[in-house]
């Protein structure tokens, strides 16, 4: 695997191999600190994301790499430099991988076509966030072992969610069923052709779920009239305590963070017995180590 | 130096306006067609004789929709380089859009472009003036002055006239000049920040979609206004089934509406965006298979009058960027014939109909001379080698820009010669410029 631009197109065996490596890293793979010793990994974050950036940074360090952190503020981009020029200039300093977070869908693909080093997509616009999907799948696999017969319900702003897209590709590749649920204005066309079941009736599908993934609702979507108010969104699509009561007893509750407590998820649910939200965060580093190891090989 | 008398011998003449399709000799004298004959014509002593056997002799193509980028963005295209691309593509006349910098909303810019076109001396360059000053959609430009300076239509192309009241008055006001009003149909509140067709592909790629309703709703609005004003409406680059249906119905009711479609809209589907290929970014966007089929049907049945390229040159700076930051547009003059003939071979429309869409249809839509080969018509003629296969190589375009999604595509049928007013302006891959 030369780049990790998305989950779409990956084979089940490739995903499983990444998860297997993550498992090894989670237990502290003894040889890991040599893998990228003396190498440089560049973090190119054109959009703020402290947790993803830090997670990749920790993963790179654990593999023995130096990390060059490059952020938007005060950069040459604000002086009008193009994405490609920025990427080529940073590549010229000799990193083995560029980790790119960008607000435009497809930005890492553009860069990957023009550089020689590995490119890892750390979230591109509303397209994909592959390492997030891998850590989600990793979290589920550690609980479940296998995905066959399992149903994962993803709730919220599917239209703008790169997490939803990557998870849809990842979970269906691994054999799970995926149900996407949100207001009709946030359910783009063609999701069925990607293998999902689509609904706006949360209460109907809730009891079927083996795992529920709540997505962050951005307040700007309210001003864009995708839904009338956060209050109404919460009433129709929020995972509140009453809804949590109707979940299967062993169902898992997930969230990619950062959470709007009280909007898409109630505080008691986020911290409750179903929640594996902090496990997801902890697994992020192990999964990203596996990703860097594979693309830099 | 071109002789004033030319005899095109034994070519297959296809002249849809007059129902001609057969081997003919065509005699050209003093810039006009002097004789078309089934029987061989005795070559006058001063005539240049061109052997057209095995070739098609067609009325020169007319493109109602090109962007020549001059004045203002000469790095992308100029009137000269655009004219070269036109004649290389078999076009003997083009209509240049007004979204130059500055905008063609005044006699000054119209005259400037006309002067550049005369200097280039290749194809006929007609001008489209702006509907509104600066294309701002707020105040009408001086339509009478633009018409007097030679503009053949008005349009805010690239932008819709969102103000329905203003659009109504523009249509009304234009009736005194019998001027077609060309419209870029897009309701901006529906297209929003969209960058491609809304469908499974935009969902998969995480790109914001533009629903067909963005176009169809405006077509509906403008047809309503047309009915009231009894003006002339020309719908630019029709991309979807809903628009086609409305235009077909309006024509049936006798409204004076004409329409055009581009080769990329009747050739490619939204999936052509592939891996964020910015060469497939255009406005209106490439649509679904169903829309492509509907546009093809409309080309065949006469709902659409003309094939127009919307030739929109852009440089690398506008295209080698993130998809949502890329500019819209594709160059089209040099690939239009090959793509049209591909649609003919696929059975979408007849050859005669294809020729009509490139010549007679556009001439009639805007009331331009040419578009046919009757005696007395301007000797604007495109000679085609129908069976030559070639590969699109954007690096060899006459256009100054290379933004095409068709680079590397195999096409059949190529322009051998282009004649404008009886003068040979393109032959065997070379433009013939008369430098005085």
Interface residues (C-beta under 8 A of the other chain):
Chain A: X8 X82 X83 X84 X102 X104 X105 X106 X107 X109 X110 X124 X125 X126 X127 X128 X162 X165 X188 X189 X190 X191 X193 X194
Chain B: X198 X199 X200 X201 X202 X203 X204 X205 X206 X207 X208 X209 X275 X276 X317 X320 X321 X322 X323 X324 X325
